[in-house]
Amino acid sequence: MIIIGIDPGTSRAGYGLIKKENGRLSFLAGGILKSSSQNQAEKLLEIQNDLKKIIAKYKPSIAGIEKLYFMKNQKTALAVAEARGVILFTFAASKISILEFDPTEVKSSIAGSGCAGKKEVQKTVELILKEKIKGVDDISDALAIAILASSPLYKIT
């Protein structure tokens, strides 16, 4: 089974793919979905097109995505919500089962504390996957979401 995790953001979204086989998790890929466009509609279209390519290549059956958390800046919150909407739509249109997680739930489940920092999450992800994660922390966050989505404890919607 292939699982994709997404850590959505305003200017970029981290993604991570893992494989679950015989109860073991292994790293497949990770990266960033981003756009060079200043136009929000074009950014969203680029995110969708890039995500479709990843889905076509890896064929995940489950997707985990971080829920929107409280943001003081309404403009930022709206941009992240729009990106999440495009991502959720793309998964649904691709018939991929979706699980959504609160950021504190991801940190608590992966690193043992809802207040865990980015480095703690990354170290734990690297231990679980036995893989050094290179790049920005959005990738290790997305992999943490994928790991959580692989758990049989969560009901798929």
N, C-alpha and C positions, 0 to 999 in steps of 0.2 A: 504494500500500500504506500502511495506517495502522498505526502502532506505538505501543503504550502502555508507559510505564515506570512502575514503582512503587518508591518508597523507603519501606519499612515502618518503623513506629515503635510505641512503646507507646501514646501518646495520639492520634497522628495518623499518616497515611501520605500522603506527597506523590505526586501523579500528574502525568504529562506525556504529551501526545500529539503525535506528529509525523507528517508525511506524507512518504513517499519516492516521488518521481516522476522518472523519467529520470535517476536517480543523484543528484538534489538533495533536500535535506532542508528542510522548512519547519515552522514552529511552528503547531500547531492550538489547543492548550489546555493549561492546567495549573492545578492547584489542590490542595486538601487534603481528604482523607477523614478526618473526625473525628466523634466522638460526644460528646454532652453527658452521656450516662448514666454512672453510677458502676458499674453492673453489667456485668461483663465479657461475659457472654453477649449482653446488649443492645447493647454496643459493637460486638461482632463482627457482629451482625445488621445494624446501621446501616451498617457498612463494606460489607458484602455488598450491601445494597440500593442504596447510593449507587454502588458499582462497577457494578452491573447497569445502572443508568440511564446511566452514562457509556458502557458497552459498547453499549447500545441506540442511543445517539445517534451515536457515532463509528464503530462497527463495526470495531474493530481486528482485524487478522489475526495479529499477533505481539505478545506481551507479554514484557517484560523485568522482572525483579524482582531486588532485591539479596538475596544470601544472608545468613543470620544469621551475625554475627561474634561472637567471644568476648566475653562480658559477665561482669563480676564479680558483678553482682546477678542471682541466679537467678530471682527474681520478675519482673524486667524482661525477662530472656531468654525466660521462658515466655510472657509477654504478647505479645512480638513474634512468637514462634513461632506462637502461636495466630492472630494477625492474618495472618501469612504463609500459614498453612494455609487460612484462609477465602478469602484472595485467590487462592491457587493453585487451590482447588476451584472458585471462581467462573469463573476462566479456563478450566479444563478442561471444566466443564459447558457453557460457551459455545463450545467447540470452537476455542479460541484457542491457537495454538502458543506454548510457554513457553520462555524462555531465562533461566537464573539466573547471576548474576555475583557474585564476591567484591567487597567494597567497594574493596580495593586494585586490583583489575583494572579497575574502573570509573575510578578516579582516574588510574591509569597510562595507560589507553587514551585518555582524554579530555584530561587536563591534562599528561600526560607524566611524571608521578611518582606512585607509589603512596602517597606522603606528602603529596600536594597538599591544600591547605586548601579549605574551602567556597567562599571567594571566587575562588580560582584556577579551580575547577571551573565556577562560575557564569560567569566571564568567558569561558572557552573555549566553553561552551554558547552564550552570547550571540553569539560570533563565528561559530560554526558555523551557527546558525539565523538569524543577522542579525536578532535580536530582543532587545529589552531585557526581561529576565525580572523581573517584579515579584512581591513576596511573600516568604515564608520560603524558606530555602535547601533545604527538602525538595522544592520544585518544581523547582529547577534540578538537584538530584541525580536526581530522577525523569526529567527530560529527558535527562540524561547517560546514564542507563540505557537509555532509548529509543533514543538515538543509537547506543549500543554494540550494541543488539539489531538495529539496521538493517543492521549490517555483514554482508556475505556470508561472513565468516571464521568465523562461529559456527554450529554445527549445532543445528537446532531439534529439541526433544524432543516 
